[in-house]
């Protein structure tokens, strides 16, 4: 298990907004990622969402750049989805069938719970519904 100073989980929305100047959340994402002193973490499922979205919307080059930025690990620690996260994430997904939680979000909830991360950089209100604290305006 990774231990570090105060950690914040990063969802896909702020990463997409950072890469897309036309995104309504672009300035908020830029301001958030410009801060220092917080250990940012995400997982490979989130990176897959981001790279795929950017690839289809803007092409291979921008997708490769955001992927290399995150995979480089200088500003965001890229964590694997462990088997326990997969199993627990699937439990979230099955248990909350009345919610529109994506499987990737459920993996995020499981990983955040395992690592005792309460705060999340997201525009997605589902994280608040799941009991986490969004640090960005949500919809």
N, CA, C and O atoms as a GROMACS GRO file, in nm:
protein
  556
    1UNK      N    1   0.084  -0.118   0.000
    1UNK     CA    2   0.000   0.000   0.000
    1UNK      C    3   0.089   0.124   0.000
    1UNK      O    4   0.189   0.130   0.072
    2UNK      N    5   0.052   0.222  -0.080
    2UNK     CA    6   0.129   0.346  -0.091
    2UNK      C    7   0.094   0.439   0.025
    2UNK      O    8  -0.023   0.464   0.052
    3UNK      N    9   0.196   0.491   0.094
    3UNK     CA   10   0.176   0.590   0.199
    3UNK      C   11   0.251   0.716   0.158
    3UNK      O   12   0.364   0.708   0.111
    4UNK      N   13   0.189   0.830   0.174
    4UNK     CA   14   0.252   0.956   0.136
    4UNK      C   15   0.182   1.068   0.209
    4UNK      O   16   0.089   1.046   0.288
    5UNK      N   17   0.227   1.191   0.183
    5UNK     CA   18   0.158   1.306   0.241
    5UNK      C   19   0.014   1.305   0.191
    5UNK      O   20  -0.027   1.215   0.117
    6UNK      N   21  -0.061   1.404   0.230
    6UNK     CA   22  -0.202   1.415   0.192
    6UNK      C   23  -0.223   1.378   0.046
    6UNK      O   24  -0.159   1.435  -0.043
    7UNK      N   25  -0.312   1.284   0.021
    7UNK     CA   26  -0.336   1.236  -0.116
    7UNK      C   27  -0.475   1.274  -0.163
    7UNK      O   28  -0.571   1.274  -0.086
    8UNK      N   29  -0.484   1.305  -0.290
    8UNK     CA   30  -0.611   1.335  -0.356
    8UNK      C   31  -0.619   1.247  -0.479
    8UNK      O   32  -0.525   1.238  -0.558
    9UNK      N   33  -0.732   1.182  -0.495
    9UNK     CA   34  -0.754   1.099  -0.613
    9UNK      C   35  -0.797   1.188  -0.730
    9UNK      O   36  -0.873   1.283  -0.710
   10UNK      N   37  -0.750   1.158  -0.849
   10UNK     CA   38  -0.784   1.235  -0.969
   10UNK      C   39  -0.871   1.148  -1.060
   10UNK      O   40  -0.828   1.041  -1.106
   11UNK      N   41  -0.992   1.195  -1.086
   11UNK     CA   42  -1.085   1.130  -1.177
   11UNK      C   43  -1.055   1.174  -1.320
   11UNK      O   44  -0.971   1.262  -1.342
   12UNK      N   45  -1.122   1.115  -1.417
   12UNK     CA   46  -1.095   1.145  -1.558
   12UNK      C   47  -1.135   1.286  -1.600
   12UNK      O   48  -1.067   1.345  -1.684
   13UNK      N   49  -1.243   1.340  -1.545
   13UNK     CA   50  -1.294   1.470  -1.589
   13UNK      C   51  -1.192   1.583  -1.588
   13UNK      O   52  -1.178   1.652  -1.689
   14UNK      N   53  -1.120   1.604  -1.478
   14UNK     CA   54  -1.021   1.711  -1.476
   14UNK      C   55  -0.905   1.689  -1.573
   14UNK      O   56  -0.850   1.786  -1.626
   15UNK      N   57  -0.868   1.565  -1.597
   15UNK     CA   58  -0.761   1.537  -1.693
   15UNK      C   59  -0.806   1.567  -1.836
   15UNK      O   60  -0.731   1.623  -1.915
   16UNK      N   61  -0.929   1.530  -1.868
   16UNK     CA   62  -0.984   1.562  -2.000
   16UNK      C   63  -0.995   1.714  -2.014
   16UNK      O   64  -0.957   1.769  -2.117
   17UNK      N   65  -1.046   1.781  -1.911
   17UNK     CA   66  -1.062   1.927  -1.916
   17UNK      C   67  -0.927   1.996  -1.932
   17UNK      O   68  -0.917   2.098  -2.001
   18UNK      N   69  -0.825   1.943  -1.868
   18UNK     CA   70  -0.691   2.001  -1.880
   18UNK      C   71  -0.642   1.993  -2.025
   18UNK      O   72  -0.578   2.086  -2.074
   19UNK      N   73  -0.672   1.883  -2.091
   19UNK     CA   74  -0.625   1.862  -2.229
   19UNK      C   75  -0.710   1.936  -2.332
   19UNK      O   76  -0.666   1.957  -2.445
   20UNK      N   77  -0.832   1.975  -2.295
   20UNK     CA   78  -0.928   2.035  -2.390
   20UNK      C   79  -0.956   2.180  -2.351
   20UNK      O   80  -1.033   2.206  -2.259
   21UNK      N   81  -0.893   2.273  -2.420
   21UNK     CA   82  -0.911   2.415  -2.390
   21UNK      C   83  -1.056   2.461  -2.406
   21UNK      O   84  -1.095   2.561  -2.347
   22UNK      N   85  -1.134   2.390  -2.484
   22UNK     CA   86  -1.274   2.424  -2.503
   22UNK      C   87  -1.367   2.365  -2.398
   22UNK      O   88  -1.487   2.394  -2.398
   23UNK      N   89  -1.314   2.284  -2.310
   23UNK     CA   90  -1.395   2.221  -2.205
   23UNK      C   91  -1.436   2.327  -2.103
   23UNK      O   92  -1.353   2.409  -2.064
   24UNK      N   93  -1.563   2.327  -2.058
   24UNK     CA   94  -1.607   2.425  -1.959
   24UNK      C   95  -1.527   2.420  -1.828
   24UNK      O   96  -1.520   2.520  -1.757
   25UNK      N   97  -1.467   2.306  -1.796
   25UNK     CA   98  -1.388   2.293  -1.675
   25UNK      C   99  -1.240   2.318  -1.693
   25UNK      O  100  -1.162   2.296  -1.600
   26UNK      N  101  -1.198   2.363  -1.811
   26UNK     CA  102  -1.055   2.378  -1.840
   26UNK      C  103  -0.983   2.469  -1.740
   26UNK      O  104  -0.880   2.430  -1.686
   27UNK      N  105  -1.036   2.587  -1.715
   27UNK     CA  106  -0.968   2.680  -1.624
   27UNK      C  107  -0.964   2.627  -1.481
   27UNK      O  108  -0.864   2.642  -1.411
   28UNK      N  109  -1.073   2.565  -1.438
   28UNK     CA  110  -1.077   2.505  -1.304
   28UNK      C  111  -0.971   2.395  -1.293
   28UNK      O  112  -0.900   2.386  -1.193
   29UNK      N  113  -0.962   2.311  -1.395
   29UNK     CA  114  -0.863   2.203  -1.396
   29UNK      C  115  -0.721   2.260  -1.395
   29UNK      O  116  -0.636   2.212  -1.321
   30UNK      N  117  -0.696   2.362  -1.477
   30UNK     CA  118  -0.562   2.424  -1.478
   30UNK      C  119  -0.525   2.478  -1.341
   30UNK      O  120  -0.413   2.458  -1.294
   31UNK      N  121  -0.619   2.546  -1.276
   31UNK     CA  122  -0.592   2.601  -1.143
   31UNK      C  123  -0.564   2.487  -1.043
   31UNK      O  124  -0.473   2.496  -0.962
   32UNK      N  125  -0.644   2.382  -1.050
   32UNK     CA  126  -0.624   2.270  -0.959
   32UNK      C  127  -0.488   2.206  -0.978
   32UNK      O  128  -0.415   2.184  -0.881
   33UNK      N  129  -0.452   2.174  -1.102
   33UNK     CA  130  -0.325   2.107  -1.128
   33UNK      C  131  -0.206   2.200  -1.107
   33UNK      O  132  -0.092   2.152  -1.098
   34UNK      N  133  -0.228   2.330  -1.099
   34UNK     CA  134  -0.121   2.425  -1.072
   34UNK      C  135  -0.082   2.434  -0.926
   34UNK      O  136   0.022   2.491  -0.893
   35UNK      N  137  -0.165   2.377  -0.838
   35UNK     CA  138  -0.135   2.379  -0.694
   35UNK      C  139  -0.023   2.281  -0.662
   35UNK      O  140   0.003   2.187  -0.737
   36UNK      N  141   0.042   2.304  -0.550
   36UNK     CA  142   0.151   2.215  -0.505
   36UNK      C  143   0.121   2.167  -0.363
   36UNK      O  144   0.036   2.222  -0.294
   37UNK      N  145   0.192   2.063  -0.321
   37UNK     CA  146   0.184   2.017  -0.184
   37UNK      C  147   0.088   1.902  -0.160
   37UNK      O  148   0.076   1.854  -0.048
   38UNK      N  149   0.018   1.858  -0.263
   38UNK     CA  150  -0.074   1.746  -0.250
   38UNK      C  151  -0.026   1.634  -0.340
   38UNK      O  152   0.013   1.657  -0.455
   39UNK      N  153  -0.028   1.514  -0.290
   39UNK     CA  154   0.009   1.396  -0.368
   39UNK      C  155  -0.113   1.353  -0.448
   39UNK      O  156  -0.213   1.312  -0.390
   40UNK      N  157  -0.106   1.363  -0.579
   40UNK     CA  158  -0.216   1.325  -0.666
   40UNK      C  159  -0.198   1.181  -0.711
   40UNK      O  160  -0.089   1.140  -0.749
   41UNK      N  161  -0.308   1.105  -0.707
   41UNK     CA  162  -0.304   0.966  -0.750
   41UNK      C  163  -0.424   0.936  -0.839
   41UNK      O  164  -0.530   0.996  -0.824
   42UNK      N  165  -0.404   0.844  -0.930
   42UNK     CA  166  -0.513   0.792  -1.012
   42UNK      C  167  -0.480   0.647  -1.042
   42UNK      O  168  -0.379   0.595  -0.995
   43UNK      N  169  -0.564   0.582  -1.120
   43UNK     CA  170  -0.534   0.442  -1.154
   43UNK      C  171  -0.545   0.421  -1.305
   43UNK      O  172  -0.592   0.508  -1.379
   44UNK      N  173  -0.500   0.305  -1.348
   44UNK     CA  174  -0.491   0.276  -1.491
   44UNK      C  175  -0.626   0.279  -1.562
   44UNK      O  176  -0.631   0.308  -1.681
   45UNK      N  177  -0.733   0.249  -1.492
   45UNK     CA  178  -0.866   0.255  -1.554
   45UNK      C  179  -0.904   0.396  -1.590
   45UNK      O  180  -0.961   0.420  -1.697
   46UNK      N  181  -0.874   0.490  -1.502
   46UNK     CA  182  -0.900   0.632  -1.531
   46UNK      C  183  -0.815   0.676  -1.649
   46UNK      O  184  -0.864   0.744  -1.740
   47UNK      N  185  -0.688   0.638  -1.650
   47UNK     CA  186  -0.601   0.676  -1.762
   47UNK      C  187  -0.656   0.619  -1.893
   47UNK      O  188  -0.653   0.688  -1.996
   48UNK      N  189  -0.706   0.498  -1.891
   48UNK     CA  190  -0.764   0.439  -2.012
   48UNK      C  191  -0.884   0.520  -2.061
   48UNK      O  192  -0.899   0.543  -2.181
   49UNK      N  193  -0.969   0.565  -1.968
   49UNK     CA  194  -1.083   0.650  -2.007
   49UNK      C  195  -1.036   0.779  -2.072
   49UNK      O  196  -1.086   0.819  -2.177
   50UNK      N  197  -0.939   0.844  -2.009
   50UNK     CA  198  -0.889   0.973  -2.057
   50UNK      C  199  -0.825   0.959  -2.194
   50UNK      O  200  -0.858   1.033  -2.287
   51UNK      N  201  -0.733   0.865  -2.208
   51UNK     CA  202  -0.662   0.848  -2.335
   51UNK      C  203  -0.760   0.812  -2.447
   51UNK      O  204  -0.748   0.863  -2.558
   52UNK      N  205  -0.855   0.726  -2.418
   52UNK     CA  206  -0.953   0.687  -2.520
   52UNK      C  207  -1.038   0.806  -2.562
   52UNK      O  208  -1.058   0.829  -2.681
   53UNK      N  209  -1.088   0.882  -2.465
   53UNK     CA  210  -1.171   0.999  -2.498
   53UNK      C  211  -1.093   1.100  -2.581
   53UNK      O  212  -1.142   1.148  -2.683
   54UNK      N  213  -0.971   1.132  -2.536
   54UNK     CA  214  -0.889   1.230  -2.608
   54UNK      C  215  -0.854   1.177  -2.748
   54UNK      O  216  -0.855   1.253  -2.844
   55UNK      N  217  -0.825   1.049  -2.759
   55UNK     CA  218  -0.792   0.988  -2.889
   55UNK      C  219  -0.906   1.006  -2.988
   55UNK      O  220  -0.884   1.047  -3.101
   56UNK      N  221  -1.028   0.975  -2.945
   56UNK     CA  222  -1.143   0.984  -3.035
   56UNK      C  223  -1.180   1.128  -3.066
   56UNK      O  224  -1.229   1.158  -3.175
   57UNK      N  225  -1.158   1.217  -2.972
   57UNK     CA  226  -1.199   1.356  -2.993
   57UNK      C  227  -1.094   1.440  -3.063
   57UNK      O  228  -1.127   1.523  -3.148
   58UNK      N  229  -0.966   1.420  -3.029
   58UNK     CA  230  -0.860   1.509  -3.078
   58UNK      C  231  -0.749   1.439  -3.156
   58UNK      O  232  -0.666   1.506  -3.218
   59UNK      N  233  -0.747   1.307  -3.153
   59UNK     CA  234  -0.646   1.235  -3.228
   59UNK      C  235  -0.540   1.170  -3.141
   59UNK      O  236  -0.537   1.184  -3.018
   60UNK      N  237  -0.452   1.098  -3.209
   60UNK     CA  238  -0.350   1.019  -3.141
   60UNK      C  239  -0.248   1.104  -3.067
   60UNK      O  240  -0.213   1.072  -2.954
   61UNK      N  241  -0.200   1.211  -3.129
   61UNK     CA  242  -0.095   1.294  -3.067
   61UNK      C  243  -0.135   1.349  -2.931
   61UNK      O  244  -0.062   1.328  -2.834
   62UNK      N  245  -0.248   1.418  -2.920
   62UNK     CA  246  -0.290   1.468  -2.788
   62UNK      C  247  -0.314   1.355  -2.687
   62UNK      O  248  -0.285   1.371  -2.569
   63UNK      N  249  -0.368   1.242  -2.734
   63UNK     CA  250  -0.391   1.129  -2.644
   63UNK      C  251  -0.258   1.074  -2.592
   63UNK      O  252  -0.245   1.043  -2.473
   64UNK      N  253  -0.161   1.063  -2.682
   64UNK     CA  254  -0.028   1.015  -2.641
   64UNK      C  255   0.034   1.111  -2.540
   64UNK      O  256   0.092   1.066  -2.441
   65UNK      N  257   0.021   1.241  -2.563
   65UNK     CA  258   0.082   1.340  -2.472
   65UNK      C  259   0.022   1.331  -2.332
   65UNK      O  260   0.097   1.330  -2.233
   66UNK      N  261  -0.110   1.326  -2.320
   66UNK     CA  262  -0.170   1.318  -2.187
   66UNK      C  263  -0.134   1.185  -2.122
   66UNK      O  264  -0.110   1.178  -2.002
   67UNK      N  265  -0.131   1.077  -2.202
   67UNK     CA  266  -0.092   0.947  -2.148
   67UNK      C  267   0.050   0.946  -2.097
   67UNK      O  268   0.077   0.894  -1.989
   68UNK      N  269   0.142   1.004  -2.174
   68UNK     CA  270   0.282   1.010  -2.131
   68UNK      C  271   0.298   1.099  -2.009
   68UNK      O  272   0.380   1.070  -1.921
   69UNK      N  273   0.221   1.208  -2.003
   69UNK     CA  274   0.228   1.296  -1.886
   69UNK      C  275   0.190   1.220  -1.759
   69UNK      O  276   0.262   1.225  -1.658
   70UNK      N  277   0.078   1.150  -1.764
   70UNK     CA  278   0.033   1.076  -1.645
   70UNK      C  279   0.126   0.958  -1.618
   70UNK      O  280   0.162   0.935  -1.502
   71UNK      N  281   0.164   0.884  -1.720
   71UNK     CA  282   0.250   0.767  -1.701
   71UNK      C  283   0.389   0.806  -1.652
   71UNK      O  284   0.458   0.724  -1.590
   72UNK      N  285   0.430   0.929  -1.679
   72UNK     CA  286   0.560   0.977  -1.632
   72UNK      C  287   0.569   0.987  -1.481
   72UNK      O  288   0.679   0.983  -1.426
   73UNK      N  289   0.455   1.001  -1.414
   73UNK     CA  290   0.451   0.997  -1.269
   73UNK      C  291   0.507   1.117  -1.196
   73UNK      O  292   0.518   1.114  -1.073
   74UNK      N  293   0.541   1.224  -1.267
   74UNK     CA  294   0.599   1.339  -1.198
   74UNK      C  295   0.494   1.418  -1.119
   74UNK      O  296   0.524   1.469  -1.011
   75UNK      N  297   0.374   1.429  -1.172
   75UNK     CA  298   0.272   1.507  -1.102
   75UNK      C  299   0.157   1.422  -1.050
   75UNK      O  300   0.086   1.463  -0.959
   76UNK      N  301   0.139   1.305  -1.107
   76UNK     CA  302   0.031   1.215  -1.065
   76UNK      C  303   0.088   1.074  -1.055
   76UNK      O  304   0.150   1.024  -1.149
   77UNK      N  305   0.067   1.010  -0.941
   77UNK     CA  306   0.108   0.870  -0.925
   77UNK      C  307   0.004   0.781  -0.992
   77UNK      O  308  -0.114   0.789  -0.960
   78UNK      N  309   0.048   0.698  -1.084
   78UNK     CA  310  -0.040   0.606  -1.156
   78UNK      C  311  -0.036   0.470  -1.087
   78UNK      O  312   0.068   0.403  -1.085
   79UNK      N  313  -0.149   0.430  -1.030
   79UNK     CA  314  -0.156   0.307  -0.953
   79UNK      C  315  -0.227   0.198  -1.033
   79UNK      O  316  -0.312   0.228  -1.117
   80UNK      N  317  -0.193   0.073  -1.007
   80UNK     CA  318  -0.266  -0.037  -1.071
   80UNK      C  319  -0.400  -0.059  -1.000
   80UNK      O  320  -0.420  -0.017  -0.886
   81UNK      N  321  -0.490  -0.126  -1.068
   81UNK     CA  322  -0.610  -0.177  -1.003
   81UNK      C  323  -0.572  -0.315  -0.952
   81UNK      O  324  -0.546  -0.406  -1.031
   82UNK      N  325  -0.570  -0.330  -0.822
   82UNK     CA  326  -0.536  -0.460  -0.764
   82UNK      C  327  -0.659  -0.551  -0.769
   82UNK      O  328  -0.771  -0.504  -0.786
   83UNK      N  329  -0.636  -0.679  -0.754
   83UNK     CA  330  -0.746  -0.775  -0.757
   83UNK      C  331  -0.853  -0.739  -0.654
   83UNK      O  332  -0.972  -0.750  -0.682
   84UNK      N  333  -0.811  -0.698  -0.536
   84UNK     CA  334  -0.908  -0.660  -0.433
   84UNK      C  335  -0.992  -0.539  -0.476
   84UNK      O  336  -1.110  -0.532  -0.444
   85UNK      N  337  -0.930  -0.446  -0.549
   85UNK     CA  338  -1.005  -0.329  -0.600
   85UNK      C  339  -1.106  -0.374  -0.705
   85UNK      O  340  -1.219  -0.325  -0.708
   86UNK      N  341  -1.066  -0.467  -0.789
   86UNK     CA  342  -1.156  -0.517  -0.893
   86UNK      C  343  -1.276  -0.586  -0.829
   86UNK      O  344  -1.390  -0.561  -0.868
   87UNK      N  345  -1.250  -0.673  -0.733
   87UNK     CA  346  -1.358  -0.747  -0.666
   87UNK      C  347  -1.450  -0.650  -0.592
   87UNK      O  348  -1.572  -0.658  -0.606
   88UNK      N  349  -1.393  -0.561  -0.514
   88UNK     CA  350  -1.474  -0.466  -0.437
   88UNK      C  351  -1.545  -0.367  -0.530
   88UNK      O  352  -1.660  -0.330  -0.504
   89UNK      N  353  -1.478  -0.325  -0.636
   89UNK     CA  354  -1.542  -0.236  -0.733
   89UNK      C  355  -1.664  -0.302  -0.797
   89UNK      O  356  -1.767  -0.238  -0.815
   90UNK      N  357  -1.651  -0.429  -0.830
   90UNK     CA  358  -1.764  -0.501  -0.887
   90UNK      C  359  -1.878  -0.509  -0.786
   90UNK      O  360  -1.995  -0.499  -0.823
   91UNK      N  361  -1.844  -0.525  -0.657
   91UNK     CA  362  -1.949  -0.526  -0.553
   91UNK      C  363  -2.022  -0.392  -0.549
   91UNK      O  364  -2.145  -0.388  -0.538
   92UNK      N  365  -1.946  -0.282  -0.558
   92UNK     CA  366  -2.009  -0.149  -0.564
   92UNK      C  367  -2.106  -0.145  -0.683
   92UNK      O  368  -2.221  -0.102  -0.670
   93UNK      N  369  -2.057  -0.189  -0.798
   93UNK     CA  370  -2.136  -0.183  -0.922
   93UNK      C  371  -2.266  -0.263  -0.908
   93UNK      O  372  -2.373  -0.214  -0.947
   94UNK      N  373  -2.259  -0.383  -0.853
   94UNK     CA  374  -2.377  -0.468  -0.838
   94UNK      C  375  -2.470  -0.413  -0.730
   94UNK      O  376  -2.592  -0.409  -0.750
   95UNK      N  377  -2.415  -0.371  -0.618
   95UNK     CA  378  -2.494  -0.324  -0.504
   95UNK      C  379  -2.573  -0.199  -0.537
   95UNK      O  380  -2.687  -0.184  -0.492
   96UNK      N  381  -2.516  -0.109  -0.614
   96UNK     CA  382  -2.581   0.020  -0.640
   96UNK      C  383  -2.638   0.025  -0.782
   96UNK      O  384  -2.608   0.116  -0.859
   97UNK      N  385  -2.719  -0.074  -0.815
   97UNK     CA  386  -2.776  -0.081  -0.949
   97UNK      C  387  -2.870   0.036  -0.978
   97UNK      O  388  -2.897   0.066  -1.095
   98UNK      N  389  -2.920   0.102  -0.873
   98UNK     CA  390  -3.008   0.218  -0.892
   98UNK      C  391  -2.930   0.346  -0.924
   98UNK      O  392  -2.989   0.448  -0.958
   99UNK      N  393  -2.798   0.340  -0.912
   99UNK     CA  394  -2.711   0.454  -0.944
   99UNK      C  395  -2.648   0.432  -1.080
   99UNK      O  396  -2.643   0.320  -1.130
  100UNK      N  397  -2.602   0.540  -1.140
  100UNK     CA  398  -2.538   0.527  -1.272
  100UNK      C  399  -2.386   0.527  -1.258
  100UNK      O  400  -2.315   0.588  -1.338
  101UNK      N  401  -2.336   0.458  -1.156
  101UNK     CA  402  -2.192   0.447  -1.136
  101UNK      C  403  -2.131   0.364  -1.249
  101UNK      O  404  -2.180   0.255  -1.280
  102UNK      N  405  -2.025   0.415  -1.311
  102UNK     CA  406  -1.952   0.334  -1.410
  102UNK      C  407  -1.865   0.234  -1.334
  102UNK      O  408  -1.836   0.252  -1.216
  103UNK      N  409  -1.824   0.129  -1.402
  103UNK     CA  410  -1.735   0.032  -1.340
  103UNK      C  411  -1.603   0.098  -1.303
  103UNK      O  412  -1.546   0.067  -1.198
  104UNK      N  413  -1.553   0.186  -1.387
  104UNK     CA  414  -1.427   0.256  -1.355
  104UNK      C  415  -1.444   0.340  -1.229
  104UNK      O  416  -1.354   0.342  -1.145
  105UNK      N  417  -1.557   0.408  -1.214
  105UNK     CA  418  -1.582   0.483  -1.091
  105UNK      C  419  -1.587   0.389  -0.971
  105UNK      O  420  -1.534   0.422  -0.864
  106UNK      N  421  -1.649   0.273  -0.986
  106UNK     CA  422  -1.656   0.177  -0.876
  106UNK      C  423  -1.517   0.126  -0.838
  106UNK      O  424  -1.489   0.107  -0.720
  107UNK      N  425  -1.430   0.104  -0.937
  107UNK     CA  426  -1.291   0.069  -0.906
  107UNK      C  427  -1.226   0.183  -0.828
  107UNK      O  428  -1.150   0.160  -0.734
  108UNK      N  429  -1.256   0.306  -0.868
  108UNK     CA  430  -1.199   0.422  -0.799
  108UNK      C  431  -1.246   0.425  -0.654
  108UNK      O  432  -1.165   0.448  -0.564
  109UNK      N  433  -1.375   0.401  -0.630
  109UNK     CA  434  -1.428   0.399  -0.493
  109UNK      C  435  -1.355   0.293  -0.410
  109UNK      O  436  -1.319   0.318  -0.295
  110UNK      N  437  -1.334   0.176  -0.469
  110UNK     CA  438  -1.267   0.067  -0.397
  110UNK      C  439  -1.122   0.103  -0.365
  110UNK      O  440  -1.077   0.083  -0.252
  111UNK      N  441  -1.050   0.156  -0.463
  111UNK     CA  442  -0.911   0.194  -0.442
  111UNK      C  443  -0.901   0.306  -0.338
  111UNK      O  444  -0.815   0.302  -0.250
  112UNK      N  445  -0.988   0.405  -0.348
  112UNK     CA  446  -0.986   0.516  -0.252
  112UNK      C  447  -1.015   0.467  -0.111
  112UNK      O  448  -0.953   0.512  -0.015
  113UNK      N  449  -1.110   0.375  -0.098
  113UNK     CA  450  -1.141   0.319   0.034
  113UNK      C  451  -1.021   0.243   0.089
  113UNK      O  452  -0.984   0.260   0.205
  114UNK      N  453  -0.960   0.159   0.006
  114UNK     CA  454  -0.844   0.080   0.050
  114UNK      C  455  -0.729   0.169   0.096
  114UNK      O  456  -0.662   0.138   0.194
  115UNK      N  457  -0.706   0.279   0.025
  115UNK     CA  458  -0.594   0.369   0.056
  115UNK      C  459  -0.633   0.483   0.150
  115UNK      O  460  -0.551   0.571   0.178
  116UNK      N  461  -0.757   0.482   0.199
  116UNK     CA  462  -0.807   0.586   0.290
  116UNK      C  463  -0.794   0.726   0.230
  116UNK      O  464  -0.755   0.820   0.298
  117UNK      N  465  -0.828   0.738   0.102
  117UNK     CA  466  -0.830   0.867   0.034
  117UNK      C  467  -0.974   0.914   0.033
  117UNK      O  468  -1.062   0.845  -0.019
  118UNK      N  469  -1.000   1.030   0.091
  118UNK     CA  470  -1.137   1.081   0.101
  118UNK      C  471  -1.167   1.188  -0.003
  118UNK      O  472  -1.283   1.206  -0.040
  119UNK      N  473  -1.066   1.260  -0.050
  119UNK     CA  474  -1.088   1.373  -0.140
  119UNK      C  475  -1.057   1.334  -0.284
  119UNK      O  476  -0.967   1.255  -0.311
  120UNK      N  477  -1.134   1.394  -0.374
  120UNK     CA  478  -1.121   1.358  -0.515
  120UNK      C  479  -1.135   1.482  -0.602
  120UNK      O  480  -1.225   1.564  -0.583
  121UNK      N  481  -1.045   1.494  -0.698
  121UNK     CA  482  -1.055   1.598  -0.801
  121UNK      C  483  -1.147   1.541  -0.909
  121UNK      O  484  -1.106   1.456  -0.988
  122UNK      N  485  -1.270   1.589  -0.911
  122UNK     CA  486  -1.370   1.538  -1.005
  122UNK      C  487  -1.475   1.644  -1.030
  122UNK      O  488  -1.498   1.733  -0.948
  123UNK      N  489  -1.540   1.632  -1.145
  123UNK     CA  490  -1.659   1.711  -1.175
  123UNK      C  491  -1.784   1.624  -1.160
  123UNK      O  492  -1.896   1.671  -1.184
  124UNK      N  493  -1.766   1.499  -1.121
  124UNK     CA  494  -1.870   1.396  -1.118
  124UNK      C  495  -1.932   1.386  -0.979
  124UNK      O  496  -1.864   1.348  -0.883
  125UNK      N  497  -2.060   1.419  -0.968
  125UNK     CA  498  -2.131   1.416  -0.839
  125UNK      C  499  -2.140   1.274  -0.781
  125UNK      O  500  -2.162   1.259  -0.661
  126UNK      N  501  -2.123   1.172  -0.863
  126UNK     CA  502  -2.132   1.035  -0.813
  126UNK      C  503  -2.033   1.007  -0.700
  126UNK      O  504  -2.060   0.924  -0.614
  127UNK      N  505  -1.920   1.074  -0.700
  127UNK     CA  506  -1.823   1.054  -0.592
  127UNK      C  507  -1.878   1.103  -0.459
  127UNK      O  508  -1.854   1.041  -0.356
  128UNK      N  509  -1.951   1.214  -0.460
  128UNK     CA  510  -2.016   1.263  -0.337
  128UNK      C  511  -2.124   1.165  -0.292
  128UNK      O  512  -2.137   1.136  -0.173
  129UNK      N  513  -2.202   1.115  -0.386
  129UNK     CA  514  -2.306   1.017  -0.356
  129UNK      C  515  -2.244   0.894  -0.290
  129UNK      O  516  -2.304   0.835  -0.200
  130UNK      N  517  -2.125   0.856  -0.334
  130UNK     CA  518  -2.056   0.738  -0.280
  130UNK      C  519  -1.986   0.768  -0.147
  130UNK      O  520  -1.928   0.678  -0.087
  131UNK      N  521  -1.990   0.893  -0.100
  131UNK     CA  522  -1.934   0.926   0.031
  131UNK      C  523  -1.798   0.993   0.030
  131UNK      O  524  -1.737   1.009   0.136
  132UNK      N  525  -1.750   1.033  -0.086
  132UNK     CA  526  -1.620   1.100  -0.096
  132UNK      C  527  -1.641   1.251  -0.110
  132UNK      O  528  -1.753   1.296  -0.134
  133UNK      N  529  -1.534   1.327  -0.096
  133UNK     CA  530  -1.543   1.473  -0.099
  133UNK      C  531  -1.484   1.528  -0.228
  133UNK      O  532  -1.362   1.531  -0.244
  134UNK      N  533  -1.569   1.573  -0.320
  134UNK     CA  534  -1.519   1.636  -0.443
  134UNK      C  535  -1.457   1.772  -0.412
  134UNK      O  536  -1.511   1.849  -0.332
  135UNK      N  537  -1.345   1.801  -0.474
  135UNK     CA  538  -1.277   1.929  -0.454
  135UNK      C  539  -1.308   2.029  -0.564
  135UNK      O  540  -1.266   2.145  -0.556
  136UNK      N  541  -1.381   1.987  -0.667
  136UNK     CA  542  -1.416   2.073  -0.780
  136UNK      C  543  -1.568   2.080  -0.789
  136UNK      O  544  -1.637   1.995  -0.734
  137UNK      N  545  -1.621   2.182  -0.859
  137UNK     CA  546  -1.767   2.189  -0.876
  137UNK      C  547  -1.818   2.066  -0.951
  137UNK      O  548  -1.760   2.027  -1.052
  138UNK      N  549  -1.926   2.006  -0.901
  138UNK     CA  550  -1.978   1.884  -0.963
  138UNK      C  551  -2.114   1.909  -1.029
  138UNK      O  552  -2.184   2.005  -0.997
  139UNK      N  553  -2.146   1.820  -1.120
  139UNK     CA  554  -2.277   1.827  -1.188
  139UNK      C  555  -2.354   1.699  -1.163
  139UNK      O  556  -2.467   1.685  -1.211
   0.00000   0.00000   0.00000
